């Protein structure tokens, strides 16, 4: 099942191959890649095709983040679920022109609601690079608790980066927030 999630300003829908042309300049920006673990740079059309193909795999719930006003693709959000442990890792990215407008928080909140409400997860967690405190603010706005720093945990572009970990339990999520 590939439900469409809606918020006040956004529609979170499954990716399609029609998204490739819009996806590449947004996700392919170095500013996006430097702040994410799994996005390569430079980003090729083959990368885009492989990414879209993986959005249909069993333990991944990935959605294209689009504007409700004009259906324009602005980013992505997803959960990498682990059914055995009833938890998932939250991930998100936005194209640079859409930074600082609250879209990441809005999309991530909808995905967390989906995870706790529909998928019945017990825990959702997320990490961000230490050099990207804006991502940490998104996680804090979701009510996630800071759980620690893994120093020099990841290597990206030949530099080591700290991994800041946040998490939230289903019992900590406001019960009335899920409307799916």
C-alpha positions as CSV (number, residue, x, y, z in Angstrom):
1,X,0.0,0.0,0.0
2,X,1.3,3.5,-0.9
3,X,-0.9,6.0,0.9
4,X,-0.7,9.7,0.1
5,X,-0.2,11.8,3.2
6,X,-1.4,15.4,3.3
7,X,-0.6,18.4,5.5
8,X,-1.7,22.0,5.4
9,X,0.9,22.9,2.7
10,X,2.2,19.6,1.4
11,X,1.3,16.4,-0.3
12,X,3.6,13.4,0.4
13,X,3.1,10.9,-2.4
14,X,5.0,7.9,-3.8
15,X,7.8,8.8,-6.3
16,X,7.4,8.0,-10.0
17,X,9.8,8.0,-12.9
18,X,8.2,11.2,-14.0
19,X,10.0,12.8,-10.9
20,X,13.5,12.2,-12.3
21,X,13.8,15.5,-14.2
22,X,12.7,17.6,-11.1
23,X,14.5,15.4,-8.6
24,X,18.0,15.7,-10.1
25,X,18.7,19.4,-9.7
26,X,17.2,19.4,-6.2
27,X,18.8,16.3,-4.7
28,X,21.9,16.8,-6.8
29,X,23.0,20.1,-5.2
30,X,26.2,19.7,-3.2
31,X,24.6,21.6,-0.3
32,X,22.0,18.8,0.0
33,X,24.6,15.9,-0.4
34,X,27.0,17.4,2.2
35,X,24.2,17.3,4.8
36,X,22.9,13.7,4.1
37,X,24.5,10.3,4.5
38,X,23.2,8.5,1.5
39,X,23.0,11.1,-1.3
40,X,26.0,11.0,-3.6
41,X,27.6,13.9,-5.3
42,X,27.6,14.4,-8.2
43,X,24.1,12.9,-8.5
44,X,23.4,11.2,-11.9
45,X,20.3,10.1,-13.7
46,X,21.2,6.5,-12.9
47,X,21.4,7.5,-9.2
48,X,17.8,8.9,-9.5
49,X,16.5,5.8,-11.3
50,X,18.1,3.5,-8.6
51,X,16.7,5.7,-5.8
52,X,13.1,5.6,-7.3
53,X,13.4,1.8,-7.7
54,X,14.3,1.4,-4.0
55,X,11.3,3.5,-2.9
56,X,9.1,0.4,-3.6
57,X,11.1,-2.0,-1.4
58,X,9.4,-3.7,1.6
59,X,11.0,-1.9,4.6
60,X,11.2,1.5,3.1
61,X,8.4,4.1,3.2
62,X,9.6,6.9,1.0
63,X,7.6,9.8,-0.2
64,X,8.1,12.7,-2.6
65,X,7.4,16.0,-0.8
66,X,5.3,18.2,-3.1
67,X,3.7,21.6,-2.6
68,X,-0.1,21.4,-2.3
69,X,-0.4,24.7,-4.1
70,X,1.2,23.6,-7.4
71,X,2.3,19.9,-7.0
72,X,5.9,21.0,-7.4
73,X,8.5,18.5,-6.0
74,X,10.6,20.1,-3.2
75,X,12.2,17.2,-1.4
76,X,11.7,13.8,0.2
77,X,10.9,12.1,3.5
78,X,10.9,8.5,4.6
79,X,11.1,5.8,7.2
80,X,13.4,2.8,7.1
81,X,11.4,0.3,9.2
82,X,12.6,-2.7,11.2
83,X,9.4,-4.7,11.9
84,X,11.2,-7.1,14.3
85,X,12.0,-4.2,16.6
86,X,9.0,-2.0,15.8
87,X,11.2,1.0,15.1
88,X,12.2,3.1,12.1
89,X,14.8,5.6,11.1
90,X,13.4,8.9,9.8
91,X,15.1,10.7,7.0
92,X,14.4,13.8,5.0
93,X,15.9,16.2,2.5
94,X,14.7,19.4,0.8
95,X,16.0,21.3,-2.2
96,X,18.0,24.3,-1.3
97,X,15.3,26.9,-2.5
98,X,12.9,25.4,0.0
99,X,15.1,25.5,3.2
100,X,14.1,27.6,6.1
101,X,10.3,27.6,5.4
102,X,9.2,24.9,7.8
103,X,8.6,22.3,5.1
104,X,11.0,19.7,6.6
105,X,9.3,19.9,10.0
106,X,5.9,19.6,8.4
107,X,6.8,16.7,6.2
108,X,8.7,14.9,9.0
109,X,5.8,15.4,11.4
110,X,3.4,13.7,8.9
111,X,5.8,10.8,8.5
112,X,6.1,10.3,12.2
113,X,2.4,10.4,12.6
114,X,2.1,7.8,9.9
115,X,4.8,5.7,11.6
116,X,3.1,5.7,15.0
117,X,-0.5,5.6,13.8
118,X,-0.6,3.4,10.7
119,X,2.6,1.3,11.1
120,X,2.2,1.0,14.9
121,X,5.9,1.6,15.5
122,X,7.2,1.9,19.1
123,X,10.1,4.2,18.3
124,X,11.3,6.5,15.6
125,X,14.8,7.8,15.6
126,X,16.9,10.0,13.3
127,X,20.5,11.2,13.1
128,X,22.1,14.3,11.6
129,X,25.6,15.4,10.9
130,X,27.0,17.6,13.7
131,X,27.7,20.4,11.1
132,X,24.0,20.6,10.3
133,X,22.3,22.0,13.4
134,X,19.2,23.0,11.4
135,X,18.3,19.3,11.0
136,X,18.6,18.9,14.8
137,X,16.1,21.8,15.2
138,X,13.6,19.9,13.0
139,X,14.0,16.9,15.2
140,X,13.5,18.9,18.4
141,X,10.3,20.5,16.9
142,X,9.0,16.9,16.5
143,X,9.5,16.3,20.2
144,X,12.4,14.0,19.7
145,X,14.9,13.8,22.6
146,X,18.7,14.1,22.1
147,X,20.2,10.8,22.8
148,X,23.9,11.4,22.1
149,X,26.7,12.0,19.7
150,X,28.8,9.4,17.9
151,X,32.0,11.3,17.4
152,X,33.6,11.1,13.9
153,X,31.1,8.3,13.1
154,X,30.6,8.8,9.4
155,X,33.0,9.7,6.5
156,X,31.6,12.0,3.8
157,X,33.6,13.7,1.2
158,X,36.9,12.6,2.8
159,X,36.0,14.2,6.2
160,X,34.8,12.6,9.3
161,X,31.5,13.9,10.8
162,X,29.8,13.5,14.1
163,X,26.4,11.7,14.1
164,X,23.9,13.4,16.5
165,X,21.1,10.9,17.5
166,X,17.5,11.8,18.4
167,X,14.6,9.6,19.2
168,X,10.9,9.5,20.3
169,X,8.8,6.8,21.6
170,X,5.2,6.1,20.7
171,X,4.2,6.8,24.3
172,X,5.8,10.3,24.0
173,X,3.9,11.2,20.8
174,X,0.7,13.2,21.4
175,X,-2.1,10.6,20.8
176,X,-4.4,13.0,19.1
177,X,-1.9,14.0,16.4
178,X,-2.4,11.0,14.1
179,X,-5.4,11.4,11.8
180,X,-4.7,8.7,9.2
